[in-house]
Amino acid sequence: MRKRLMMILLAIAMMISAYSNVLADQYVGVMNEKPGTRGAWHVNYRQYNFRGYSTGEKLYTSYQLTGKTSYEVYINNRKSNQLKVIVSGKTYIVASEGDRTINVSTNSATKKFYIKFFAPSNFDGYVK
């Protein structure tokens, strides 16, 4: 009986978690602190949407990204200057008022990475 109750409670918790992911803000966001304080975002369950704006500080994805071995990172630069980003340890430039798709491969679905955006910046995008 106790084992069955635990299984039911676990199933309810999983449903609540899945439901709250559906209701999450469309843009999860970026912050000016290094990621990890909010944990990991499992891209295999849900696409990670972001947007940010900064005149002087570097920004980072709010979560470390994980869950797959192959990711598509799309960045739309809304500013009239180039945007410098670091994705999984590699530096990329996004043209002024342009966009860029970056393919990221890892050797393990448990490996975590984040995106770092340099100021000045005004951007949005996703990781899937």
N, C-alpha and C positions, 0 to 999 in steps of 0.2 A: 504494500500500500504506500509506504513512504517513497519507494523508488518511482512509483507511478506519479505521485504528487510532484516530485522533483522534475520529472519529465514534462509534466503539464506546465509547471512554472517556467521551465526553460523555454518551452514552445511559446508561451505568452510573452516572455521577455524578448525573444527573437522577433515576434510579430510587431511589438512596440518599437523596437529598434529599426526595423525595416520601414515602418510607417513614418517615424520621425525623420528618416533619411529622405523620404519622398516629400515631406513638408519643409525641408531645409530651404534656406534662402537660395535663390537661383545662383547668386554669386557667393561662393564661400569666402573668397577674399584673400587679401594680402595684409601683412603687418610689417612694422619696422623693427621687429625683433627676429632673431634667427628662429626658424621653425622647430617644432618638436614639443613646444609647451602644450599644444592641443593634441598631440599624438600623431597617428598616421591615418591617412585617407586611402582606403582600398579602392583603387581605380577600377579593379575588376568588377566591383559592385555598382559603382556610380561614377559618371564623368565628374571631374573637378573643374568648376568654372571659377574664374577669377577676374578681378579688375582692380586697378589701383591708380593713384595719382600722388606725385611727390615733387616738390620743388627743390629739395635738398638732401633728403635721406634715402638710403637704399631701402628697398622693400623686398620681402620674402613671401613665398606662399605660406599661408597660415598653418598648413599641415605638411608633414613629410609624405611623399607620394610612394605608394607601394602596391603590390598585388598582381603585377603582370611582369612579363619579360620583354614586352615590346609596347611602347607608348607613342602616341602622337601628341605633340605639344604645339598648339596653335597660339600665336601671339599677334594681336592687332595693335600697332603703334598709332595712337591718335594724336601724337605731337609732331610738330614741324621740324624736329631734330631727330637724329638717329637714337635708337634705344639699345643700350648694351645690356645683355642678359647672360647669366651663367646657368646652364642647365646640366645637371649631373656632372659638374666639374669642368665643362667645356664652355668657352666664351663664344657668343654669337652676337651679331648686329642685326637689328631689325630696321629697315629703311624708314626714313621720315614719312609719316602718314601712309605707311605700308604694312604689310603683314608677312608672316613667315611661319612655315610649318617645320618643326624639328622632330625627327624620329629618334627616339631614345631606346637603346637595347641594354638589357641587363642580363647577367648570367643566372639570376635567381629571382623568383617572384617575391621573395621576402626582402630583397635589397630595397633600401629607401633612398630617395633623392628629393631635392627641392629646387625651386627656381629663385634666383636672385636678380632683382631689377635695379639698375642704377639710375639715379636722378640726373637731370629732370626727367620725369616720366608721366605718361598718361596712356594707359593701355587696358586691354581686356583680352580674354582668351579662355582656353580650356586645355585640359589634359584628359585624353581618353585612351 
